[in-house]
Amino acid sequence: MKKILFLFLLLFLNLAGCDQPKDDASNEKDNSIEQKKVDPNTNLKAIFEGNHEAKIHLIVYESLTCGHCADFHKNVYPVLKKEFIDTNLIKIEFRSFPLDMAALNASKIAHCKNDGDSKILHFLFEKQSEWMGKASTVKEINKNLQKYVKKNMTFYNIQWENCINNKKIEDFILEDRINAVKKFNLNATPTLIINNKKFDKPLNYKNLKKTLKKLI
């Protein structure tokens, strides 16, 4: 059912896709986004870094086929990690907002070990241009991803079929996506949520740092 709804959203809703978020930040307080290391319904762990007790909670909604999201991991995340995550000033949670079926499958790979570790997620973004290649369709990207995982990710002990066919992981990812649309009217990736409010400035480290410093 969730996959059907996901396909409906992709086909019929006016989503901006891989782009910067619009200026429509939600001010509604919603404590349900407070980080839970393990989902009580599925026993799946969120991908999470930093001090769980930090007063600043940053959620990044992203799609693994999104170039802007890969840019965030390359150009913003390393400095953010050094200055805010490793210094215990913020907690960051990476949530999936797949924009197509290839991104959904890639998210399943990132969550497959269910250890809450972000290494595979960062690796997939780092190597995005390699596994996406010059594919022009989602079907081609899926084939490229499958080949890449089987050939280059054996050191992560990832089994393609086990990950892709895991219904609990699929539901976990799609539930995040559906809730993001409901709670934050989310329509683009990457989108950042800082303490329940959508970050609505151009996404670069200078703007993000300025916003975070005001909350410390």
N, C-alpha and C positions, 0 to 999 in steps of 0.2 A: 504493500500500500504506500509506504513512504517513497519507494522508487517511482511509483506512478505519479505521486504528487511532485516529486523532484522534476520529472520530465515535463509535467504540466507547467511548473514554474519557468523552466527553461524555454518552453515553446510559446507561452502566452503572456507572461508578465513582462513589463517594460523594464528590464534590468539593464543597468549601464555596463555591466561586465567588468573586465579588467581595466579599471580606471580609478581616478581619485574620487573619494566620497563627496557627495553633494553637500551643500550647506543646509542640512536638515537635522541637526543634532537633536537627539532625544534627551529631555531633561527629566524624564520620568524615572523615579528611583525604583530599582528592581533588584532586590537582594538575592534573587534566585541565580544571578550570574556569579555570586561569590564562588571562588574556586573550590571544587571538591576533587580531591585526588582520585577518588574512585566513584564512578557512577553507581548509585545503590541499585539501580534497575538492571544494569548490564554487567556490573563488575569490571567495567573498562576504565582505564586511567586516562586522564587528560594529559596532553603534552604540555609540560609546565617547567618553568625555570624560576629560580630566585627564592627569596624568603617568604614562606607562606604567611607570615605575620606582618609583612610590610603593609603600610597604610595605603600605598598606591597599587592598584590592581589594573594592569594593562592587558587587554584582550586584543589579539590580532586575528581578524577574519581574513582568510586568504585562500586562493585557489592555486593548485600546483601547476596549472598550465598558464598562469598569469605572469607576464613579463614584469609588470610593476611589482608584483610580490617577490619575484626573484631579485629585483633591484633593492627592495627593502632588506632582504637577507644579506645582500652583498654590501650595501652602502650605509645602511642605518643600524642594523642589528649589532654588528661588531662593536661600534662605539657605545651603543646603548648598553650592551652587556658589560663593557669595561667600566663605564661610569655610573650605571644605575642598578644593573642586575647583580653583578659580583660584589657590589658594595652594600647589598641588602636593602636598597632604597625602594625597589619595586619588585613585584611579582608579575611575571608575564606568562600568559597562556595563549598557545597557538590553536586556533579553532578552524575547522575546515568549512569553507564555503565554496564547494566545487561548482564551476561554471559549465562543466560538460562531463560526459561519462569518463573521459580519459583522466580528468582531474579527480573524479570520484575514485577511480581505481588506484591512482597514485596516493590518494589519502588513505586508502585501505592498507597500502604498503607501509606508509608512515606510522600507522597505528597498530600494525599487525603483531608486533612483539608484546604489546600491551604492558610496557614497563614505564610509561610516562616520560621516556627519554626523547630528547629532540634531535639526536644525532642523525637518524634516518631522514627526518624532515629537512634538516639543513643540507644534507647530502643531495637529496632530490632537487632542491632549489639550486644548489651549486652546479649540479650537472644537468640542469633543465634543458639547455641548448643541445646537449648530447642525446638525451633520450627522446626529445621531441623531434630533433633533426629538422629536415625540410618538409615534413609531412604537411599536407594541405587539408586533411580531413581528420575528424576525431577518430575514425576507425583506424587510420594509418598511425596516428599518435599512440593509440592503444597497442597496436602491434609493436611499435618501436619500444614502448615502455616494457612490454612483456619480454622482448629480446634482451633489453638492457638489464632488467632485473635478474634474469636467469644467467646472464653472462658476467655481470659486474658487481652483483650484490651478494655473492655467496658467503663473503666474510661476515655479513650480518645474519647469516643463517635464515634467510628469507625464502620461503617456498611460495611461489607465485599462486598456484592453485588454491592452497590453503588460505592465503590472504584474501584473494579475490572472491572466494566463495563463502567467506565468513559473514553470515547474515547479521550477527550481533554488531560487528564493526560497521557494516553498511548502515544499519539503523541508527547507530550512535552518531555517525557522520551526518546523515540526512536530518536527524533530529536537531542537531546544532544549526544546520542551514535553515531549516524551517523556523526555528525559534529566533534566529537572527533577523529574519524578515519581519516576524510578528512584533518583536520587542523594539527593534531599532530602525525599522523600515530600510534595512540594509539593501543597497542596490549596486554596490561596486566593491572591487577588491584592489589593493588591500584596504580594509577599514579598521581603524583603531578605536577601541572603546576604553576610556580612562575613567575609572570609578563611576561606571554606569552612564557616562556621557560620551557621545560620539565626537572624536577629534575631527574638527571641520576645517583645519588649516591645510595648506599645501604640505604634503608629506615629505619633509626633509628633516635631517637631524637637528638643525638649528631651531626650527619651529617646535619640534617635539621636545627638545631639551628645555626650551623656554616655558612650555606648558607644564612639564613635570616639575621643574624647580619651584613653580608657584604653589605646588601642592605639598612640597616637603615641609 
